[in-house]
Amino acid sequence: MLYTPISSKQRILAQKSSKLTKKSIRWLVALSSIPLFGIVTAFGIAPKSPSFGEVPVEEIVLDLELSIPDALAEAQSNQIFWRQESIQRGDTIAAILNRLDVSSQDSTYFLQAARDSRAMRQLRPGKTVYAQTTAEGELLSLRYFFGNEELFLMEKTDDEFKMTERSIELDAQIHMKSGVINNSLFGATDNAGIPNNIALQLTEIFASEIDFYRDLRQGDRFTIVYETFSNNGRRAKTGRVLAVEFVNKGKSHQAIYFKSYNGADGYYTPEGDSLRKAFLLSPLAFTRVSSGFTNRRFHPILKEWRAHRGIDYAAPTGTPVKATASGIVAFSGSQRGYGNLIVLKHNGKYETAYGHLSRFATGLGKGKRVNQGDVIGYVGSTGMATGPHLHYELRVDGVQRDPTKVVLPTAPPIAKRDLNTFQKETHALLARLNIMRNIHLASIE
């Protein structure tokens, strides 16, 4: 039989040709090969021939039409992915499904099946939704842990969604991770295998200490202790950060989670000082800063040097803008170069201003009270703006001040009655941080 010398990892499937005998030639296609439509030329050599020169050589030309593209396409479409999304302030389940890349058809069917769900009315910011999907956006299942250890589960069976909501038992696990920033914070947390929800918590814990949009440097490092929960050996949800150290520009920032006897909780320094300040350093999440605070700045539209009493945050149109502190809406409307502007009045002598907004949050108006972190508007380019960005100002006694240099009020420290308990818990958590820090430093030396 004529044969083609080929490697064991790559063979080609061919049909009979008019130039061949009725003996079939068997070929095999490697899954990793690229589908071909063309001409294959083979040279056959008879076995046990006395010499190469005596062997008659016959050229065989085969037209191959392989069905591999269909097989590969089908294999890719059948791939199953586990995805997760953290719930944000003001989120709807429709918005979450969209971020999970669920098809519009399955989103509609899901919403119909979940219309009587208790869980879908309890979307808590910071919690995580887990979904199982195909590459084409078909939703196979969705899990959400809500309330007091309850599970919402939606599964597709026979092309129909079936919903269950039930109580479950969860087991807690403690994790310790560390990492170094080379390109981005989230790139570093991904490399360390830290869940996205935990990485978000890290930025929120130090939101009044570190401006993650302007202050991050290559070589900054972090060590983190956090909890997760599982059900029957499967990861059910991420918990909270228990302790964390973030070294930014050579300065160490540490935070310890503590819950007092009366149920009040928060993050504190190892000395017991609260990390919760009256003002966040930035009103936006995950953007790059287009210009920092300066005394003089060339105005891009007026083409003249003028004081720039604030910080510009470049961000896509529609990016949510958060109140950096709790307060009352003193102004909401259009004002000269600011375009759409919101001014918040805070306790005492402080005000904050948010300019160039594309629109305001629903229901926002003069006199309305807002809490720190509430979405008050959305990034735009109204007024004198060359592109979409937020202009942010901190005003003290009516005068614009550099928000990165003003000493701002903080929340009360640990109460004396809780100090002994806090110190005991802090000692154990700091020991875990030290272990991970030493392991990490040893690994890079």
N, C-alpha and C positions, 0 to 999 in steps of 0.2 A: 504494500500500500504506500502511496505517496504520502509524505508528511512534511510539515513545515517546522523547522527547529524554532521553538519559542520557549520563553521562561515559564516556570511553574505558576507565576502569579498573573500571567496575562495570556489568555487564549481567545480566539475569535470564533464566533458561531456563524457558520455559513451553510447555505443550502446547496443542493446538487447543481452542477453546471453541465452544459452540453458537452464540454470537453473532458468530463470525468467519467469514470466507470460508474456503475450503479452502487459501488461500495460507498457508504456514507463517510464523510469526513466530519469528525466531531470537534467542535470548538467551544470554548467557554469564555464568557465576558467577565472581567473583573469589575466589581461594583464601582471602583474608584476611577475607571477609565472614562474618557470623554466619548460620547456617542459619535459614531462616524457614519457618513454616507459617502461612499466613494469606491475606489478600486484597490484591491489588494493583490499584489503580485507575489507568488511563492515559487520556489525552486525545489523540486523533489529529487532525492538521491536514493537509489535502491540500496538496501542493506546488504552487507557481506560482499560488496563489489571488490574485485581484485585491485583496482586502481581508479582514481577519480576520472582519468581521461577516457576510460572505457564505458563510463556510465552515461546513458542517454539522458539528456536534460529536457524536460518538457515545461514550457511556461504555462501557468494556469492563471487565468484572469477571472475574478469573481466580482459580481456586482452585489454589494451587501446593503441591505436596508434594515437597519436594526431598530427595534422598538424601545431602546434604552431610555430615550427622553421621557416617554410616557411613564416608564417604571420609576425613574428618578423623581419626576414631578409628583407621582403618587406617593412615593416614600417621603418626600419633603412635606407634602400636605398632611401626611399622617403623623408627623412629628408632634410630640406633646410637650408643652412648656408649663412650668410652674412660674407664675408671676406674682408680685406683691406690690401693693400701693399703700402708702401712709395716708390716712384721712387728714385733710386740711380744714382749716376754719371755713365755714360756709359751704362745705362740700355737699354734693348730692350723689346718690348712687349712680345716676346717669353719667355724671362727670367722671366718677371713679372707673366705671366700665369703659369709658372712652380712653382713659389713660392706660387701662389694661389691654387695649387693642382688641376689645371684643367687637364683633361685627354689629352693625346697626340692627340687623334682623334679630340676632340673639339677645341684644340689649332690650329690644321691645318685648320679646317673649319673657325675658327675665323679669322685667318690671311688672308685667301682667301677673306672673306667678308669685311675685313677692309683695303684691299690693296689700296683703293683710299681715305682713311681717312686723313684729315688734322690734326686731333688730335693726331694720332699715330706718326706723324712726329714732334710733339711738346711735347715730354715727358720731363717735367721739374723736375730736382732733388728736392726732398722735397714735391712734390705734391702727392696726394693719388689716387689710383685706387680702386674702390669698385666692388666686384663681388658677385653674388648670384649663389651658386653651390649646388649640392647634395653631399652626403657622398661618392659617387662613382666617383666624379670628373666631373660630367656633368655640363657644364656651362649654366646657365639659363639667366643671364643678366650681363652686365658689364657697369659701369658708370665711366666717367672721366671728370672732369671739367677743361677746358683749356682756353687759350687765355683770352679775356676780357669778362668774365662771359658767356662762351659757354659750352654747354653740349654735350659730346659724349656718345651715348647710343646704345649698342648692345643687342638685345633681341632675344631669340630663340622662334620661332613660327612655329608650325607644322614641327619640326625637322630642321628648316632652320634659319640661323642668318639673322636678318634685322637690318641695321644700320641707325641711324639718328644723325645729328649734327645740333644744333640750339642754338640761343641765349636765355638766361633765365634771370629772375630777382631773385637776392639773397637778403635775409634779414640777417643782422649781429646780433649775440648774443655775449655777454661778459660773460665769465665763470671765477670763482675764485675757486681754489682747493689747498689743502695742503696735505702733507704726510711725513712719517718718514721711513727711510731705515732700514729694519731689516735684509734682506738677499741680496737684489740686488736693483739697481736703478729702473729697469723696473718692478720688482715685486711691488715696492712701488707706481709707477705711475699707474700700473694696478689696485691696490687696491683703489687708489684715483679716478679711473674712468677717467684718463687723456688719450686722444688719443695718439697712438704711434708716430704720426708725431710731436706732441707737445713735447713729451719726447725727441725725437731726436733733436729737436730745442734747448731744454734746454742744452744738452751736447755740441752742437755746439756754443752756446752763450758763455759758460764758457770754451771753448776748450783751451784758452790761460791762464786760471786762475786755473783750476782744472784738474788734471790727473785722469780721472774717472776710470782708470784701477788699479791705485796704491793707490790713496788717499782717496777713499770712506771708511767710517767707519759706523758701526752700530750705529744708533742714529742720524746720519746726517738727516737734514730735509729740506724741500723746501716749498715755497708758490709761486703760479703762477697765473697770470692773462692772459687769452688768448681769442681769438675770434674764432667763428665758423660761418658758413653760411648755411642757409637753403633755400629750394625752396618748396613752398606750404606745409610748416610745416614739411618737411622731411630734415634731415641732408644732406647737399650737399657736404660740404668740410670743413676741418679745415683751419683756417687762420694762423696767426702768434702769437707768444708770445708777449704780450704787456709789461709785467713787471714780474720780477721773483726775488726771493731771495733764495739763497742756502746757508745753514749753514753747512760748512764742517770742521770737527775737531774743532768746536767751533768758527770758523771765518765766519762772514757773508759776502757773495758776492751778490751784487744787480745789476740788469741790467734793463734799461728802453729803450724801442724802441722809436726812434725819426726820423722823416723825415723832412729835412730842406726845406726852401722855393724853393730851386733850384732842389729838387727831390732826393738829396743824403740822404740815410738812413743808420741806423745802431743801435747798442746797446751801451749805455753809462752808466756810474755810475751816481748816483743822483747828483754828483758834476759836471757832464758834460765831464768826461774823457772817451775816447773811449776804449771799451773792445777789439777792433780789434788790435791784436799785429802782429808783423812781422812773428812770429813763433808760430805754434801750439805746445802744450806740448807733444802730441803723434802723431805718424804717422799712427796708426791703430785705428779701431773702434771696441769696445766691445771685448777685449781679456783680458786674465790675464797675468800679467808680471811674467816671470820666474826668472829673477834676476835683482836687482836694481843696481844703480851706486855704485861701490866700488873702492878703491885704489888697493885692492888685491883680486884675485879670483882664485880658483882652476880650471884650464882649463880642461874640461871633456874629451878631446881627448889626449892632450899632457901630462896630469897627472902631471902638475907642476904649482906652483903658479905664476901668472903673472898679470900685471895690466889689468883691464877690463874697458877701457875708453868708456863706452857707456851703453845702456840699451837693454836687450833682451826681446822681446815681444813674448811669446808663442802663436801660432795661427795655425789653420789648413792650410795645403798646399793650395795655391790658394787664400788666403785672400788678398784683395786689399791693397796695400801700397800707402799712400798719401804723397805728398810733403808737408812738414810742413811749407814751405815758398815759395814764388815766386822766381824763379831764372833761371839759365841756366845750362843745363846738361854739366858738365865738364868731366865726365867719365861714360861710360856704357860698361861693359864687365866683364870678369873674372879676379880675383886678389887674388892669394894665399889663405890664410885661409878664406877670406871673401866670396869666391865662386862668384856667380853672384852679382855684385856690381854696384850701382849708386851713383855718387857724384854730388851734386848740388852746384853751386856757387851762392851766394846771394849778395845783395848789401853790399859793404864795405868789412869787414874782416871775414864774416861768410861763412861756408860751412856745409852741412849735408851729411851724408853717410848712405846708406841702403844696408845691406849685407845679404847673404844666400838666395837670391831671387831664386824662381823656374824659373821665366821668366820675361821679361821686357814688359811694355805696348807697344802696336802696334805703330810703328812710332817713338818710342823714340830713340834718338841718340845724339851723342855729338853735342853741339851747339843749341839744341832745347830749346826753352823757355817754362817753365811750370808755372802754377799759383798755389797759395796755395790751397791745397785740391784736386788737380788733381791726378788721379791714375797714378803712374809711374811704378809699378811693382806688383809682387805677392809673397807672403810668400813661402819659400821653405826650403830646408836643404842642399844646395850646400856648398862646402868648408868644413871647419872643424866645422860641426854642428852635434850634436847627435840626433836631431829631428827637425821638422819644427818650425822655429821661425824667427823673424826679428831682426837683430842686427842694432841698430840705434845710430848714433854718431852726436854730434854737435861739430864743430871745429871752434875755434876762432884764427885767425892768424896762421892757420895750426896746432894748438894744440888742442887735444881732451879735451872737457870740460863737466862737468856735466850739462846737459840741464835743470835740475830742479833748478839750482842755479845761472845760468847766467842771468844778467839783460839785457833784450832784448828791442829793440825799439818798440814804439807803434804808432798808427795812431794819427793824430791831434785831439784835443778836440773840443767841440762844438764851432762854430764860434760866435764871440761877437754879430753879428747881429741877431743870432737865440737864444741867451741865454734867453731872456724874455719869448719867446714862449715855449722853452724847460722847464723852471722852472714851468710855469703854468701847462703844461701837466704832468710833473713829480710829482707835488703836488697831483694831482687827482689820479694818478696810485699808488703812495706810500700810499695814504690813503686806497686804496683797499687792498694792501699787508698787511698793519697793521691790518685791520679788520680780514682778514683770519688768520693771525698769532695769534692774540689774541683769536679768536674762537678755533683754534687748541690747543693752550696752555691750555685754560680753560677746554677743553675736556679730557686732559690727567692728569689734576691735581686732 
